[in-house]
Amino acid sequence: MRRTLLTLVGILALIAGLVFMLQGFGVIRYPASSMMIDNSVWITRGAVIAALGALVIAGMRVVPVRRRRR
């Protein structure tokens, strides 16, 4: 259960980071009033968030699954 939750959190962080980066580059211009559009600060922040999400996902693939004894 915990492994699934952390993988989901990693996926969401990866997606959010990519969206932040694309808004920073000006590729995604929605919503039009967003302060993130064409702002290089969000390119860096998005890259960090996406990298952390990818690390969480990769970490969950490396950690062995423990099975309970019955």
Summary of the structure (lengths in Angstrom):
residues: 70
radius of gyration: 15.9
end to end distance: 17.7
largest distance: 56.6
contacts: 187
relative contact order: 0.23
helix: 67%
strand: 0%
